[in-house]
Amino acid sequence: MTYKNIPRQSLGFFPTPVVELTKLAEALDGPRILMKRDDNTGLAFGGNKTRKLEFILGDALAHGADTIISAGAAQSNHCRQTAAAAASLQLECHLILGGKEPDVMSGNLLLDRILGAHIHWGGKNRKGEDIPQIVEELKKSGKKPYIVPYGGSNELGALSFVEALKELDLQLQNLNESLTHIVFASSSGGTQAGLMLGKKCLNAAFQIVGINIDKDETGKIPFNQFILSLANDTAEFIGSHYRFSEEDLILDSSYVGEGYGVVGHLENEAISLTAQTEGILLDPVYTGRAMGGLFDLIRSGKIAKTDSVLFWHTGGTPALFAYSE
Ligand SMILES: *Cc1c(COP(=O)(O)O)cnc(C)c1O
């Protein structure tokens, strides 16, 4: 495959572990539950963006960039991992965060500051709307800026999840495990697009079930269409003939609740039960919501006791310290 020539900058510890959650499965009276521990990628508290950044910052370095720019919510895990990766490569990092500067810095935002990122407050804009203006200013001051897209969700970011699924496939072979479902939090689409393409490449039978986290549909195109076109663009990018349409996509939007980052009973129950049965921490915005979704899929019988599920822990735990009451 042509993509072997795409530069990749090592940033994390891979493969991440796969563990079985026997006590959680018992508490739910549910199916076998495995977990892929991408909360342990090793880059400043870890998370799924570490994988994406290996390819995206590999590209930035190949382009001779000296400054990285990205955007997200104030508690963005993507921005925190970008700040850490940039620091480790001695690149200047600018983050445009939604909202306004809080009185107290906590969670991911505190880490952004410790990691030395330059923080710009974007008000209502948390998806990079203000990036072009800051790029112009940086260019004028003689910098070579490189934009990391929202959530790291472009072809390079998605490609990292094709690779991640191959990594998992080898682990499952060694464990002699086979799955019926992979369940995870889906928000900017790169993880899901990559897993969908990886599934085709491996000719795997399990379902790729994205739990939608973000109710906000202010993106230029609807989220499901975005995931499909990113999967198609990524396939094209790596020279694969696979193409995707609506029937290839499972995106469950039943659990968006009151919207992005609004934590309720669903998330709190998932976080507490996972912590108290397995000693594993989830996060309030993404994995807590996705695990709450998985609980519901199990309790409602949509995922049966005879199934075998892998929950992909995509990280995010620093946000726990920003959502405590
Ligand atoms: C970004 C993120 C996701 C969603 O991944 P996307 O590729 O953006 O859809 C899920 N969980 C956590 C903790 C994240 O930070």
The ligand as an SDF file (V2000), in Angstrom:
LIG
                    3D

 15 15  0  0  0  0  0  0  0  0999 V2000
  -11.9170   13.3750   20.4270 C   0  0  0  0  0  0  0  0  0  0  0  0
  -12.4220   12.3490   21.3450 C   0  0  0  0  0  0  0  0  0  0  0  0
  -13.3420   11.3720   20.9110 C   0  0  0  0  0  0  0  0  0  0  0  0
  -13.9560   11.3620   19.5550 C   0  0  0  0  0  0  0  0  0  0  0  0
  -13.0840   10.9930   18.5130 O   0  0  0  0  0  0  0  0  0  0  0  0
  -13.3440   11.6380   17.0740 P   0  0  0  0  0  0  0  0  0  0  0  0
  -12.3280   11.0180   16.2090 O   0  0  0  0  0  0  0  0  0  0  0  0
  -13.1590   13.1160   17.2520 O   0  0  0  0  0  0  0  0  0  0  0  0
  -14.7370   11.3180   16.6650 O   0  0  0  0  0  0  0  0  0  0  0  0
  -13.7500   10.4170   21.8120 C   0  0  0  0  0  0  0  0  0  0  0  0
  -13.2850   10.4050   23.0660 N   0  0  0  0  0  0  0  0  0  0  0  0
  -12.4140   11.3250   23.5270 C   0  0  0  0  0  0  0  0  0  0  0  0
  -11.9820   11.2410   24.9500 C   0  0  0  0  0  0  0  0  0  0  0  0
  -11.9480   12.3240   22.6830 C   0  0  0  0  0  0  0  0  0  0  0  0
  -11.0860   13.2340   23.1510 O   0  0  0  0  0  0  0  0  0  0  0  0
  1  2  1  0
  2  3  1  0
  2 14  2  0
  3  4  1  0
  3 10  2  0
  4  5  1  0
  5  6  1  0
  6  7  2  0
  6  8  1  0
  6  9  1  0
 10 11  1  0
 11 12  2  0
 12 13  1  0
 12 14  1  0
 14 15  1  0
M  END
$$$$
